[in-house]
């Protein structure tokens, strides 16, 4: 493996972790939004607050990680993506601001009216942000980002692939969140909330699965190269993803305790890697390869060193946070 | 005139610079609350534990709640900045991302660690043992220092770029990551910014309690809430003036034209006077007070020190000198006023172990928070505007780096609206918290480590079954 490929793997690892942890985090906003009025939605919302309160900021550092690795390791690709996909990325950035602020403000507010307003901001931006990020990825995957000049400001992200990936992103977020919240409710001994999120997890799994199948047809028409990759060299990963997804449905139906969360993560992670593999060796399909877009060798080595340092420093810290959080030692500030 | 030249055919340059300045100008106010405020809260926490002081613990706990809100807003506005690096300046990132991107990668580690431990600290009050909880705050302080060092390293690189070579075709080769991290400007910029963070967090938090005391709440709680942060800022202030002196000499060495702008020096000469105030009109310095030879003495410890003048650079390569000079004077003036305030407290403490009796001291201390922010913004203008027209000093012009996207005025408008709403709401939420604390003095009073909360059938409950 070349240094450029290694950095691409690091980048993709960051993307996967952001999709899984950031995605589950965004998804809670979806369930927050559809939880009904203040009385009906009180307990699901309390669980959501409880579940993401200590971890949401850490979950979103993965995005910063991806941006930094991209601009340091593949600067020209970063500049091209940012130039062409200016609008969806600006909207995603604003969504991130509104979401974080909405959540923090709601937590620090006691009055119902204020809590409702901040909660609505949090929930709506939790849905819009992954949509715009997904639309951005769709623009990249369908080869709409040229290298030397900025591509079309609008059609680069308002196109079939972008809309599909955007919707799929929202569905995946909701799916992951519902599975995670089901497990959280179970851990806290909340039987009715467990059933509540179990039903929603099943529905979200069906919707996400259906969206993925419809999406394959969209890709065949709109992003044929990616489609060929997904049905060719990346097919084994696609199959694993489908099997994991089906297994989750089965386990949810039986109310099984073990493995649901892991399989759900597996279904999503293999889908992300299937895309990466299908697109390889291209960073920007048809225009820039991983090797062609990589920074000079000393920079790539430095990124790998920083990555190892990050694993050594951040890994145990993050594990500590998750363990404390899962043992409910970090409640209610 | 200068501006027309600067814009030089890139219609996006003006809105891009304004948007960057606006978002960075807001974010930089939040930085001290992520970098230095945790240390201040930990001091209170430590005092509370060592002396069994419930007031100090109550302060620490409340500060950690305010910290949670401010850190969240700082985290998201910081995320926006990483988007903007590419959205607004693709020319810079596309060409030099592989050189000065690395400090940002290092910063990522520190930010990650900070986000993790700030969550553990904030959410750990009821849950961890007091000792473990206090120590969970230590990584926050360390990563605040490391994180600001990394971001400053990137900024210092833009001011004194090194660690790479440009090939004949303009591509970047021979990248040396460590040289690109530790550039000549790194040391003095980092010391100056870190001390600024401690001054601002200290003076800002202290000003809240100074205002409370002015309104008659002169209990021990308010006194402590004033003294802990104020003393932190008081220690940082004289150090900051020394660090600023070093920074000015560093700029004299590394960026002579920026130095000429901040000191308003037009022609290269020796025995250059220090101009306090004053503006440059048609190439002549008007008004202002001139102290003979002082600029030369400060730059090189002798009146014979030669200082490069603005006129030595082509007009197109000069920063807007009046703005840079005015900002520099404001920063220095506020710095010395704050030093005076610190000296006032020191004198009173030395004489009678107490705060000055005069209400004017509290009035001044109330203003000190906003004043320190003013100095921060002014200093940042000196650094950033003083570097213009270069985005990478002497290597790449800002106009070469800017995006070609026609959508900037639109995004800028939205950004202003959203940030204005954000700022107003943040203030309202913090005031709401403070009002709640005042109404409800008994709220968690004295027992920050007591009863354990759990999430049960009734929602959140404490050990006695009551809702918190």
Interface residues (C-beta under 8 A of the other chain):
Chain A: X42 X43 X46 X47 X50 X53 X54 X55 X57 X58 X60 X61 X63 X64 X65 X67 X68 X69 X71 X72 X73 X75 X76 X78 X79 X80 X81 X82 X83 X86 X87 X89 X90 X92 X93 X94 X96 X97 X98 X99 X100 X101 X103 X104 X105 X107 X108 X109 X110 X111 X114 X149 X150 X153 X188 X189 X190 X295 X296 X298 X299 X302 X303 X306 X309 X310 X313 X314 X317 X318 X320 X321 X324 X325 X328 X329 X330 X331 X332 X333
Chain B: X64 X65 X68 X69 X71 X72 X73 X75 X76 X77 X78 X79 X80 X82 X83 X84 X85 X86 X87 X90 X91 X93 X94 X95 X96 X97 X98 X99 X101 X102 X104 X105 X106 X107 X108 X109 X111 X112 X113 X115 X116 X117 X118 X119 X120 X122 X123 X124 X125 X126 X127 X128 X139 X172 X173 X174 X175 X176 X177 X403 X404 X405 X406 X407 X411 X414 X415 X418 X422 X425 X426 X429 X430 X432 X433 X436 X453 X454 X455 X456 X457 X459 X460 X468
